[in-house]
Amino acid sequence: MLFRSGLDPQRLARAVALFTAQQARGDFPGGQLAVRRGGRLAADVAVGLARGLRPGEPERAATPHTFFNVHSASKPLVALAVAALGEDGRLAVELPVARYLPEFAGRGRDQITVLDVLTHRAGVPMPELTRHPERWGDPAAVRAALAAAEPRYPRGTLAYLPVEFGWILAAIVDRITGQRFDAFLHERLLLPAGLRGLAFTATPAQLAAAARCYWVGSKTALLHGVDLREQFEKVWNDPAVLAAPVPGASLLTDAAHLAALYELLVRGGVSATGQRLLRQDTVTSYTQRAFFGFDRANRVPLAVARGFLTGTPWPSIYGLWGSSGCFGHAGGFSTLAFADRETGLAAAIVTNGNAGAGDMFRRFRPLAEALRRAASR
């Protein structure tokens, strides 16, 4: 559904038509598109199937309120928990991880800082943990994996951390606050912002109603040597995985909530009711580009901030033309949520079809660009 807003109505309608056409041609089974600007919801659209792609599955249509797993689009939320602790004077990102997690000392990791993890330059992928999702719900197993992790790349090497990012940072938040990171995040930021529909741990009722994840690609998709195709649907539709907190790699929500989160950020940390929840300088430091380079994990150029992926003057996932004012994050190969400082746009594109990095860029780049055009009037 489209609503009255400050966006160009014809350009916004074209963007929505592009999203609908992608689903119609089979790029993804189902999804949602939500757009906000200036405190107003400009679009909240759902298309296709939340469930029912595979034989024997009962069909269920996607609605604007269907929860989807947005995978790594949850990384910014973990980063925001770290940001809030920094504002509260309880954490300094320039300090080594081992300052907060003594078990992370040794094995060549003593100089790795919290900032290195936030910007994917810590060099400590843990593919063994990635290959064993049955361990993800066991805090002791995760702690043991963190303690045993050995650097694969020199500190400062840009190498995206798919699950390690969340495990390390969430463990720091847990240790400092004495409560689980998502409980701290909800108490400190999400509940005051009115963002209740962001679930790191799903209830049985939420799992039963959530969209299923599907791998719809045929090409190899390697990440730190692991072919993601092999267990993708098995892992990300497993109730045990979805019920366990997988920080920075799994989150059940809908596009409307993600778009609202990004509107909070593009407003400089001020909620829709006018309450300041984060300082402007904190939001800026976490969302402005910190590093650009060749990502050794995904083998693509990547512009990173602190837990966010940013735009560039050259082609990026946010468009072919100058997207330096954009910040956000992709999730799996199915989701993109972002904001554009130059226009005040906040948007979330959430789907349940995954087919690799090339397909993700092919789908999301023109769609993000169309939404930015609608806001650039």
Protein Blocks (a to p, Z undefined) as FASTA:
>chain_A
ZZddfbdfklmmmmmmmmmmmmmnopafbdcddddeehiafbdcdehjfbhjbghiacdd
ddfklccdekjmmmmmmmmmmmmmmmnopacfkbcfklmmmmlggjhlmmpcfklmmnop
nopacfklmmmmmlmmmmklmmmmmmmpccfbdghiacddfklmmmmmmmmmmmmnopaf
klmmmmmmmmmnopabbcfbdcfklmmmpccdddfbfbdcdeehiafklmmmmmmmgfkl
mmpccehiaccddfklmmmmmmmmmnoopafkopafbdfklmmmmmgcfbdcddfklopa
cdddehiacddfbdcfkbjbdcklggcddehjlbccdddfknopacddddfbdebjklmm
mmmmmmmmmmmmmmmZZ
